[in-house]
Amino acid sequence: MKIKSVEAFWVHIPIPPDRQHVSDFGRTLSFDGTLVRIDTECGLTGWGEAKAQVGGMAQNQALTCLVNEEFAPLLKGEDPRDITRLWETLYNGSRAHYALREGRVFPVLGRRGITVSAISGVDCALWDILGKSSTAIRATRHAASRPLARRSGRRSG
């Protein structure tokens, strides 16, 4: 299984004034987040969410751009089920080969804040793909283990 494409989308949903929430963060005027979509060559799609700050409101351009411009090229062609290695690659950036070889992190400068948030959106999408691929495998095995008459919808005997 290989990753075919990675796309991030900024979702901005205004909240009507009568439904806005007030907390320590102030008045929540909108819900903002970045949705991460990862498609595989075999047709599975994984979805993840990343947020640029606590609460619902944030300017997500930088986070969305980070996924699309920096992470997508690193992920294309990779096996989405190799989640730990992909996480380490994204976190360690250009020094990932050292981290993977040495078994410890070698993060590049700036692997905090929205970068870690962007990685979390990718991570969720990868886990979504793993869950869907496992479900598909189990469903196929279960179907194959049933008698042919039952698989075709007929009763046996």
N, C-alpha and C positions, 0 to 999 in steps of 0.2 A: 504494500500500500504506500502511495506517495502523495505528498501535498501538491495540489495543482495550483491553488491560488489562495491568497490571504488578503482580505479587505477589511478596513475599519471604517465605520460610519459614525459621525457625531449625531446623536439624537437629542433634539431640543424640543421639549414639550412645555409650552406655557401653562401655568396653572391659573384658572379663573380666580379673581380677587376674593370671592366668597369661600374658596376652598384652600387658600394659602395658609400655610402653617408658620407660626412664629416660635422660635426656640432661641437658644444661646447663640446660634449662628446668624440670627436675624430672621427676616421674613423670606420664606421660600417662594420665589416668583415663578420658578420653572423647574422641571426635572431635566437634567443634562447628564448624559453618559455617552460612552463610546461602545458600540457593539462591534465585536470582532467575529468575522465569518471566515472559516477555513474550509475550503472544498478539497476533496481528495479525487484522485484519478478514477477511483472505483465508484464515485457517486455519493459518498457520505459527506454530510456537511455538519461541522461543529460550530457552535455559537458560544461566545463568551462576552462578558461585560467588564469594562474598565471605567473607573471614575477618576477625575482629575483632582477632586478634593472631597472632604467630608461634607455631607449634606447633599442637596440635590442640584445646586447651581454651580456651574463652573464653565470656564471657557475651555473647550476640549480640542481646539484646533491642534495644539502641540502634541497632545497624546495621540490623536488620530493620525497625524502626520508621522509620528514615530513608528507606529505599527506599519503604516503603508510604505514608508520610505526606507526605514532602517531594518525592520524585522522581516517584512515580507520577502525580500530577496534572500535572506538567510534561511528561511523556512521552505521555500519552494524546492520540490524534489526530495525533501526529507521524509522519513517514515514518521507519521504523526503519533504512532504508538510509543515512540522512544522519548517519552515526555521528560524524563529527568535530564537526559543529554541535551535536548532542545532547550530546556530551561537554563541549564548551565551555559550553553552557547549564547543565549540572549543576554544573560546576566554578565558574563565575562567578556562579551564583545570580541574585540580583536585579539584578546589574550585567552580565548576559550581553549585553544589547543594546549596551553600550559595547564590550565585548570583541569581539563579532562585527563591529561597525562599524569599530573601530580596528585589528583584526587582532592584538591582543595580549591577554594575560590581565588581568582585573580581578577577582581572586577576592574573595569576601566573607570575613569573618573566619571562621576555623575550617575552611578547606578543606585539612585535613591529616588524618592518622590514619584513624578509621573512615569519615569522609566520602569520602576517596579510595578506601578499600576498598569502600564501597558503590557508588561510581561504577564501579569495576572489575568488580563483579558485573553491573551493568547493561550495561557495555561488552561483556563476554563474551557476554551474551544477544543483544545487537544483532548482533555478528559471527556468532553462530550462525544468526540469521535470515537475514543476508546470504548466508551459505554455502548454506543450504537453499533460498533463493530462486534463487540462481545455478544450483544443481544441478537444480532443477525446470525452469528455463528451458532449460538444456542438454539435459535429458532430453526435453522437449517438442520442441525443435528437431531432436534426433537422431531421434526417433520419426517426426516429420513428414517427414524427408528420406528415409525408407525407403519402398520400394514398398508400396502398399496391401496386396498379398497377404502380404507379410512382416509387416506391422503386425498383421494379423488372425491370424497364426500359421500361415498356409498357405504352402507352397512355391510359388514362381513357376516357370513353364516346365515 
